[in-house]
Amino acid sequence: MILRKEGRPSGNGPTPETRRLVLERDRYKCVRCGRSLMAVRYSIHHRRLRSHPFAGLHEACNLISLCGSGTQLCHGWVHDHPREAMENGWIVSGFNPHPEQVPVKTTRGLMLLDAGGGVTPARAER
Ligand SMILES: [Zn+2]
């Protein structure tokens, strides 16, 4: 797989393989509230939003599991509170092509996500 950091995303959404990687990485729980996704509607959220496409748009490091849809529960909350969401890494600036470098607040602590579906604890900055 070629990882381009500039240019356009391939495809209209994450591949089934990437979706599986993201859900397994997040242990089938909402990253924001920790709710199990087995019993509720959930969605895969793009941290750098789909409205700001880039080559890494559909890579695991740009994706998190959230309960709800784009208008409900945590997924809805993130889109309704972009400033707070950005402070927590749930949204990444539309100018930043490196979501893998932006820590994400999770119920397991502050984490860095990589394109391969890996997750590592992030050191608190500043
Ligand atoms: Zn949630």
Residues whose N, C-alpha, C, O or C-beta is under 5 A from the ligand:
A	BS01	ZN	C30 R32 C33 G34 R35 C67 C74
